[in-house]
Amino acid sequence: MEYLNIPENDTGVKTQRYKGVINLPIKLNEKKDYLITGVEYNRFDRDYAADLPFDKSELIRFHVIDLNVGYITKWNENWNLVTILTPRLASNFVTGGIVTGDFFMNATATFWKERPNADKPYRIVLGLTYNSTTGLPVPLPLVSYYRRFDPNWSYTLGIPKSSLTYYVNKKHSFQAAMLFDGYFINLQNDILLDDGQVASKMSLTALLGTVIYQYNISDRMSLFAMFGKSFYQEGILRNDDEGKVFILNDESSLYIRTGFKIGLF
């Protein structure tokens, strides 16, 4: 469970997000193959202090619903193969139903190697991810490398997140991180702009610098709080070809996030 608050910035835009995720691993056999099933829900509430040259009533609340279906299997002695298929609904749902443009499809395939009991524990993830909302019709590389190089320190290098973590003890840790965040959402009713262009999608892309505090309630449960600021941020209305037709927000913002999580394995 997670709550995000992006306070009003110089363009007069503020955002709140409420997020819930449940992923359930189902062990299939003694080889430790797993079927992963789950669902993720995000609700965005936005407010605009500035006047816009169109009706902004349909740009207030948005919903993103993901269905996660994944499979984890042991590829060989060192590597696991992880495949994930994620059908998505992302829309303002103002018509009271679902239209074709609300549906998106994402997929990921990665190789995963981990040595949690080594003297210096590490994890490597190498793969490809296809996201239908990027506008690029090809899979993109996914790379992440984690290493606990000291009892009190670890780092992660990769995309969408790189970080450096200091572990005070088993209960408390602090992390400095750079990460990407954003969304891509269908607008069920097109918005006609003064210049004759038509907006049918909305997107936000942000590069964030953050400090994260985590409190471990137990080995499986934790609370976290994140505070940071965007170095780059662009909220855009787009047409059916995903071209830019209107910039809603291109100023940096503060970024406050908090949540609770349980790790099953």
C-alpha positions in Angstrom: 0.0 0.0 0.0 1.4 3.4 -1.0 0.5 7.1 -0.9 2.2 9.7 -3.1 1.9 13.5 -2.8 3.3 15.9 -5.4 2.6 19.4 -4.0 1.6 22.3 -6.3 4.6 23.6 -8.3 5.1 26.8 -10.3 2.7 25.7 -13.1 -0.1 25.2 -10.5 -0.4 21.5 -10.8 -0.5 19.1 -7.8 -1.1 15.3 -7.8 -2.0 12.7 -5.3 -1.7 8.9 -6.0 -3.2 6.0 -4.0 -1.6 2.6 -4.9 -2.3 -1.0 -3.9 -0.4 -4.1 -5.1 -1.0 -7.8 -4.4 1.2 -10.4 -6.1 0.8 -14.0 -5.0 3.6 -16.6 -5.8 2.2 -20.1 -6.3 4.8 -22.9 -6.1 4.3 -25.4 -8.9 6.9 -28.1 -8.2 10.0 -29.1 -6.3 12.2 -27.3 -8.8 10.8 -24.1 -7.2 9.0 -23.0 -10.4 6.5 -20.3 -9.5 3.4 -18.9 -11.1 2.9 -15.3 -10.1 -0.6 -13.8 -10.2 -1.6 -10.4 -9.0 -3.2 -7.1 -9.5 -2.1 -3.4 -9.1 -4.4 -0.4 -8.8 -3.4 3.3 -9.0 -5.7 6.2 -8.6 -4.5 9.7 -9.5 -6.2 12.9 -8.3 -5.0 16.1 -9.9 -5.7 19.8 -9.4 -4.9 22.8 -11.6 -4.6 26.2 -10.1 -3.9 27.9 -13.5 -6.6 28.4 -16.1 -6.3 26.1 -19.1 -7.6 26.9 -22.7 -10.1 23.9 -22.5 -12.4 22.1 -20.0 -10.1 20.5 -17.4 -12.9 18.6 -15.6 -11.9 15.4 -17.4 -8.3 15.7 -16.3 -9.0 15.5 -12.5 -9.1 11.7 -11.8 -7.4 8.8 -13.5 -7.2 5.1 -12.9 -4.6 2.5 -13.8 -5.4 -1.2 -13.3 -2.8 -3.9 -14.0 -3.3 -7.7 -14.1 0.1 -9.4 -13.5 0.7 -13.0 -14.8 4.3 -14.2 -14.4 6.3 -17.4 -14.4 9.7 -18.0 -12.6 11.7 -21.1 -13.5 15.3 -22.2 -12.9 17.1 -21.8 -16.2 20.3 -23.4 -15.0 22.4 -23.7 -11.8 23.1 -19.9 -11.7 20.2 -18.2 -13.5 16.4 -18.0 -13.1 14.1 -17.0 -16.0 11.3 -14.5 -15.2 8.5 -13.8 -17.7 5.7 -11.4 -16.9 2.6 -10.4 -19.0 0.7 -7.3 -17.8 -2.6 -6.4 -19.5 -3.5 -2.8 -18.4 -6.5 -0.5 -18.2 -5.5 3.2 -18.0 -8.2 5.8 -18.3 -10.2 8.6 -16.8 -13.3 6.4 -17.2 -15.6 9.4 -17.7 -18.1 7.5 -19.9 -18.9 5.0 -17.2 -17.5 2.1 -19.2 -14.4 0.8 -21.0 -13.4 1.7 -24.6 -10.7 0.2 -26.8 -8.2 3.0 -26.2 -8.2 2.2 -22.4 -6.4 -1.1 -23.0 -2.6 -1.5 -23.1 -0.3 -4.5 -23.0 3.1 -4.7 -21.3 5.5 -7.7 -21.2 8.9 -8.4 -19.6 11.4 -11.3 -19.8 14.5 -11.3 -17.7 17.3 -13.5 -16.4 17.9 -13.2 -12.7 20.9 -14.4 -10.7 21.1 -13.9 -6.9 23.6 -14.9 -4.1 21.9 -13.7 -0.9 24.2 -15.8 1.3 27.6 -14.8 -0.2 30.1 -12.8 1.8 29.1 -9.8 -0.4 25.5 -10.6 -1.5 24.5 -9.6 -5.0 21.7 -9.8 -7.5 21.9 -9.3 -11.3 18.8 -8.8 -13.6 19.3 -8.8 -17.4 16.4 -8.7 -19.8 14.0 -6.9 -22.1 10.8 -5.1 -21.4 8.0 -4.0 -23.8 5.8 -1.2 -22.8 3.0 -0.2 -25.2 2.9 3.3 -23.7 6.4 4.3 -24.6 5.6 4.9 -28.2 8.6 2.6 -29.2 7.5 -0.6 -31.0 10.5 -2.6 -29.8 11.6 -4.2 -26.6 13.9 -2.1 -24.4 16.8 -3.3 -22.3 16.3 -3.9 -18.6 19.5 -4.0 -16.4 19.9 -4.0 -12.6 22.9 -4.8 -10.5 22.7 -4.9 -6.6 25.6 -5.6 -4.3 25.9 -5.5 -0.5 29.6 -4.6 -0.4 29.8 -3.9 3.4 27.6 -5.1 6.3 26.3 -1.5 6.5 26.2 -0.5 2.8 24.8 -1.6 -0.6 24.2 -0.1 -4.0 22.0 -0.8 -7.0 22.9 0.4 -10.5 20.2 0.2 -13.2 17.0 1.6 -14.7 14.5 2.7 -13.5 16.3 3.0 -10.2 19.8 3.4 -8.9 20.6 3.8 -5.2 23.0 3.8 -2.3 21.7 2.3 1.0 23.1 2.6 4.5 21.8 0.1 7.0 21.8 1.5 10.6 20.8 -1.9 11.9 18.3 -4.6 11.1 15.4 -2.2 11.8 16.5 1.0 10.2 18.0 2.0 6.8 18.4 5.2 4.7 18.7 5.3 0.9 19.7 7.9 -1.6 18.1 7.1 -5.0 17.6 8.3 -8.5 14.6 6.9 -10.2 12.1 7.4 -13.1 8.4 7.6 -12.5 5.3 8.4 -14.6 2.2 7.2 -16.3 0.4 7.1 -19.7 -3.4 7.3 -19.7 -6.2 7.3 -22.2 -8.7 10.2 -22.4 -12.1 8.7 -23.3 -13.4 12.0 -24.6 -11.0 13.8 -27.0 -10.1 17.4 -26.1 -10.1 19.9 -28.9 -7.5 22.6 -28.6 -7.6 26.2 -29.8 -5.1 25.4 -32.6 -7.3 22.6 -33.9 -5.2 19.8 -32.5 -6.9 16.9 -30.6 -5.6 15.4 -27.4 -6.6 11.8 -26.7 -3.9 10.7 -24.2 -2.0 12.2 -21.2 1.5 11.3 -20.0 3.9 12.2 -17.2 7.6 11.5 -17.2 9.8 12.4 -14.2 13.4 11.8 -13.1 13.6 12.0 -9.3 16.3 12.4 -6.7 15.1 11.1 -3.4 16.0 10.1 0.2 14.2 7.0 1.6 13.8 5.9 5.2 12.7 2.3 5.8 11.7 0.7 9.1 11.5 -3.1 9.2 8.7 -4.2 11.4 9.9 -7.8 10.9 11.8 -9.8 8.3 8.8 -9.7 6.0 7.0 -6.3 6.8 8.3 -2.8 6.5 7.2 0.9 6.5 8.9 3.5 4.3 8.9 7.2 3.7 10.4 9.0 0.7 11.2 12.7 0.2 12.7 14.1 -3.0 12.4 16.5 -6.0 12.1 16.0 -9.7 15.2 17.0 -11.8 13.1 16.6 -15.0 9.4 16.6 -15.3 7.1 16.8 -18.3 3.3 16.3 -18.2 1.9 16.3 -21.7 -1.4 16.0 -23.6 -0.9 13.8 -26.7 -2.7 12.8 -29.9 -3.5 9.3 -31.2 0.0 9.1 -32.7 1.4 10.0 -29.2 2.7 13.3 -30.5 2.8 16.3 -28.1 -0.1 18.7 -28.5 -0.1 20.6 -25.1 2.4 20.9 -22.2 0.5 20.8 -18.9 3.5 20.7 -16.5 7.2 21.2 -17.1 8.4 22.5 -13.8 10.1 20.6 -11.0 8.1 19.5 -8.0 8.6 18.1 -4.5 7.9 14.4 -4.2 6.6 12.8 -1.0 5.8 9.1 -0.8 5.0 6.7 2.0 3.8 3.1 2.2 3.7 -0.3 3.8 4.8 -3.6 2.2 5.0 -7.3 2.9 7.6 -9.5 1.1 6.5 -13.1 0.6 9.9 -14.3 -0.6 
